[in-house]
Amino acid sequence: MQQFKIRGQDAQGSGYFGAPRKGRIHNGVDLICESGLYIKSRTHGTVTKIGYPYDPADEKKGHLRYVEVTFDGNRFRYFYLDPMVQVGDKIVAGDVIGCSQDLTEIYTGITQHFHFEWIGPDGEFVDPTSMFDLL
């Protein structure tokens, strides 16, 4: 399985779960990677959404996407990916679901990464750190 390191403090903040973010908290983890890296699903499940984290009409950030994989009531969201799957696809852990998008030209001083969230069946965000073999 892919190994990653969590984005530490940079000009745009910290990538740890629960880190402060302009009046809110960070609901996932930011995992450092080069842009263009094929990102693999951490779980089995079904692709239930391919969305936009920002308004698609936004000239600067509107092209950014995310993929949501649902398994047993849990939703796993992979942000800043060019999707390589479609809604309804059945996923096996280790399947490539997308390719990481470049963030460095959008956010000055940011470390290139993808963002990962885990939303439990009760709708609460869960710390997803344990799902990764971290460097």
Residue pairs with C-beta under 8 A, 6 or more apart in sequence:
1 40
1 42
1 94
1 133
2 39
2 40
2 133
3 132
3 133
3 134
3 135
4 31
4 32
4 33
4 132
4 133
4 134
4 135
5 31
5 32
5 134
5 135
6 15
6 16
6 29
6 30
6 31
6 32
6 129
6 134
7 14
7 15
7 30
7 31
7 32
7 111
7 113
8 14
8 15
8 111
10 109
10 110
10 111
11 107
11 108
11 109
11 110
12 107
12 108
12 109
12 110
13 19
13 20
13 21
13 26
14 26
15 26
15 29
15 30
15 31
15 32
15 111
15 113
15 115
16 26
16 29
17 26
17 27
17 28
17 29
17 125
17 127
17 128
17 129
18 25
18 26
18 127
19 25
19 26
20 26
27 117
27 125
28 77
28 79
28 115
28 116
28 117
28 118
28 125
28 128
29 115
29 116
29 127
29 128
29 129
29 132
30 111
30 113
30 114
30 115
30 116
31 113
31 114
31 115
31 116
31 132
32 111
32 112
32 113
33 39
33 100
33 112
33 113
33 114
34 100
34 112
35 100
35 101
35 102
35 103
35 104
35 112
36 99
36 100
36 102
37 99
37 100
38 84
38 96
38 98
38 99
39 78
39 81
39 96
39 97
39 98
39 99
39 100
39 114
40 93
40 94
40 95
40 96
40 97
41 69
41 76
41 78
41 91
41 92
41 93
41 94
41 95
41 96
41 97
42 76
42 93
42 116
42 131
42 132
43 69
43 71
43 74
43 76
43 91
43 93
43 131
44 71
44 91
44 92
44 93
45 69
45 70
45 71
45 72
45 76
45 90
45 91
46 69
46 70
46 71
46 88
46 89
46 90
46 91
47 67
47 68
47 69
47 85
47 86
47 87
47 88
47 89
47 91
47 97
48 68
48 69
48 70
48 75
48 87
49 66
49 67
49 68
49 87
50 65
50 66
50 67
50 68
50 83
50 85
50 86
50 87
51 65
51 66
51 68
52 62
52 64
52 65
52 66
53 61
53 64
53 65
53 66
53 79
53 80
54 61
54 62
54 64
55 61
55 62
56 62
56 63
60 106
61 106
63 101
64 79
64 80
64 101
64 103
64 106
65 79
65 80
65 81
65 82
65 83
65 98
65 101
66 77
66 78
66 79
66 80
66 81
66 115
67 77
67 78
67 81
67 83
67 85
67 97
67 98
68 75
68 76
68 77
68 78
69 75
69 76
69 78
69 91
69 97
70 76
72 121
73 120
73 121
74 118
74 119
74 120
74 121
74 126
75 117
75 118
75 119
76 116
76 117
76 118
76 119
76 128
77 115
77 116
77 117
77 118
77 119
78 97
78 98
78 114
78 115
78 116
79 114
79 115
79 116
79 117
80 100
80 101
80 103
80 113
80 114
80 115
81 97
81 98
81 99
81 100
81 101
81 114
82 98
82 99
82 100
82 101
83 97
83 98
84 96
84 97
84 98
84 99
85 91
85 95
85 97
85 98
91 97
100 112
100 113
100 114
101 114
102 112
103 110
103 112
103 113
104 110
104 112
116 128
116 131
116 132
117 125
117 128
118 125
118 126
118 127
118 128
118 131
119 125
119 126
120 126
